[in-house]
């Protein structure tokens, strides 16, 4: 059923009834009469497939239609696999969480955000511990501040029943930008290092020639004069 739906998305061969089409290939593209394009398809033993009907003129490819549908299906599958499935990961605190436990959960939250997941952190108030709700709010605000480099706050601490929630989303743009800057910096450093090594080798070679020609004392004198 799905394949039939995909087949109906494209016009093929005699279904293409415009006067001329743009035929694209690895070698480029050209606008030719549709009749000539059909003749070329028959000569090559393939089909004339309209891949962009809204273009002026419509864009077509000379390709086996079954192979074309397979490529489209494979491409759609790859795109689906690349789509990041965002999950919500929970981090639970008590109103009086100790520092060791806090740092342990902070590390996990950093990993969750780096993986592209959202984080829902909450403080659970058991019994009379609801009296410490201000302390829980301070804890969540500190948590959000410590994760500022990795994520952005979607919802500030909010009390719902016996739980106070904080929602954070991954800060993808910032991470990508930072990585790109780091890559550019490393590339410049590598280029500078390579240039420096070449210059050092050139100087060493020149110094060696001078040493052989004039001796160590003469070379020392030249260097002093420089």
C-alpha positions in Angstrom: 0.0 0.0 0.0 2.8 2.3 0.9 4.7 1.5 -2.3 1.6 2.2 -4.4 1.3 5.6 -2.7 4.9 6.4 -3.6 4.4 5.2 -7.2 1.5 7.6 -7.6 3.7 10.6 -6.5 5.7 10.6 -9.8 4.7 10.8 -13.5 6.6 8.4 -15.7 7.2 8.2 -19.5 4.0 8.9 -21.4 2.3 10.3 -18.3 4.6 13.3 -18.8 2.6 15.5 -21.2 4.4 18.8 -21.2 6.2 20.1 -24.3 9.7 20.1 -22.9 11.6 19.0 -19.8 14.9 19.6 -18.1 16.8 16.3 -17.9 19.4 16.1 -15.2 22.2 13.7 -14.9 25.7 13.4 -13.3 27.1 15.3 -16.2 24.7 18.3 -15.8 21.3 19.2 -17.2 19.7 20.3 -20.4 16.3 21.4 -21.6 15.0 19.3 -24.4 11.6 18.4 -26.0 9.8 15.7 -24.0 9.5 13.5 -27.1 13.3 13.5 -27.5 13.7 12.7 -23.7 11.4 9.7 -24.2 13.4 8.5 -27.1 16.6 8.8 -25.1 15.0 6.7 -22.3 13.9 4.0 -24.7 17.4 3.9 -26.3 19.0 3.5 -22.8 16.5 1.0 -21.6 15.3 3.1 -18.7 12.4 5.4 -17.8 11.8 9.1 -18.0 10.8 10.0 -14.4 9.5 13.5 -13.4 11.1 14.4 -10.1 10.2 18.1 -9.8 6.8 18.8 -11.5 6.5 22.4 -10.3 9.8 23.6 -11.9 9.7 25.5 -15.2 10.2 23.3 -17.2 9.6 20.2 -15.1 12.8 18.3 -14.0 13.2 14.7 -15.1 15.8 11.9 -14.7 16.6 9.0 -17.0 16.6 6.1 -14.6 15.0 2.7 -14.1 11.7 3.5 -12.2 12.0 0.5 -9.8 15.6 1.6 -8.9 14.4 5.2 -8.5 11.6 4.1 -6.0 14.1 2.0 -4.1 16.5 4.9 -3.8 13.7 7.2 -2.6 12.6 4.6 0.0 16.1 4.2 1.2 16.6 7.9 1.5 13.4 8.3 3.5 14.5 5.5 5.8 17.9 7.2 6.4 16.3 10.5 7.1 14.0 8.9 9.6 16.9 7.2 11.4 18.7 10.6 11.6 15.7 12.2 13.3 16.6 12.6 17.0 14.0 11.1 19.3 13.7 13.5 22.2 13.1 11.8 25.5 12.4 13.3 28.9 14.8 12.1 31.6 13.9 12.5 35.3 16.2 13.6 38.0 14.8 13.4 41.6 16.0 15.3 44.6 15.0 15.5 48.2 14.7 18.9 49.9 17.9 18.3 51.8 20.0 16.5 49.1 23.7 16.3 50.2 26.5 17.6 47.9 27.8 14.2 46.8 24.4 13.1 45.6 23.8 16.5 44.0 27.0 16.3 41.9 26.2 12.7 40.9 22.8 13.7 39.6 24.2 16.9 38.0 26.7 14.8 36.0 23.8 12.6 34.7 21.8 15.6 33.7 24.7 16.9 31.7 24.9 13.6 29.8 21.2 13.6 29.1 21.3 17.1 27.7 24.4 16.4 25.6 22.5 13.4 24.1 19.7 15.7 23.0 17.2 14.7 25.7 15.1 17.0 27.9 15.5 16.9 31.7 12.7 17.1 34.2 14.2 17.7 37.7 12.0 17.7 40.7 12.1 17.9 44.5 9.8 15.5 46.3 8.5 16.8 49.6 7.5 13.9 51.9 5.2 14.7 54.9 6.3 17.8 56.8 9.2 18.4 54.5 6.9 20.6 52.5 7.9 23.3 55.0 11.3 23.3 53.1 9.8 24.2 49.7 11.9 27.4 49.6 15.0 25.2 50.1 13.8 23.0 47.2 13.4 26.0 45.0 16.9 27.2 45.7 18.2 23.7 44.9 16.5 23.6 41.5 17.6 27.1 40.6 21.2 26.1 41.4 20.7 23.0 39.3 19.6 25.2 36.3 22.5 27.6 36.8 25.0 24.7 36.9 23.6 23.3 33.6 23.5 26.7 31.8 26.2 25.6 29.4 24.3 22.4 28.4 20.7 23.4 28.5 18.0 26.1 28.7 15.2 26.4 31.2 11.7 25.7 29.7 9.9 26.0 33.0 11.1 27.6 36.2 10.6 25.7 39.5 6.9 25.2 40.0 5.1 23.4 42.9 2.6 20.8 41.8 1.2 18.9 44.8 4.1 17.4 46.7 6.6 17.9 43.9 8.4 21.0 42.6 9.3 20.7 38.9 12.0 22.3 36.7 12.1 21.6 33.0 15.2 22.0 30.8 15.8 21.4 27.1 19.2 20.7 25.4 21.1 23.8 24.2 22.0 22.3 20.8 22.8 25.5 19.0 25.3 26.6 21.6 27.1 23.2 21.6 27.4 23.1 17.9 28.6 26.6 17.6 31.2 25.9 20.3 32.4 22.8 18.6 32.7 24.6 15.2 34.8 27.4 16.9 37.0 24.7 18.5 37.4 23.0 15.1 38.3 26.2 13.4 40.8 27.1 16.1 42.4 23.6 16.0 42.7 23.9 12.2 44.4 27.3 12.4 46.8 25.9 15.1 47.6 22.9 13.0 48.3 25.1 9.9 50.5 27.4 12.0 52.4 24.5 13.4 53.0 23.0 10.0 54.2 26.3 8.6 56.5 26.7 11.6 58.0 23.2 11.1 58.6 23.9 7.4 60.3 27.2 8.3 62.4 25.5 11.0 63.5 22.8 8.5 64.3 25.4 5.9 66.4 27.4 8.5 68.2 24.2 9.6 69.0 23.3 6.1 70.3 26.8 5.3 72.3 26.8 8.6 73.8 23.4 7.7 74.9 24.7 4.3 76.5 27.8 5.9 78.2 25.7 8.5 79.7 23.4 5.8 80.9 26.3 3.7 82.4 28.6 6.3 82.8 26.6 9.5 81.2 27.1 12.9 82.9 30.4 13.8 81.9 32.0 10.6 78.3 30.9 11.1 78.2 32.2 14.6 79.5 35.6 13.3 76.8 35.7 10.6 74.1 34.9 13.2 75.3 37.7 15.5 75.3 40.2 12.7 71.7 39.1 11.8 
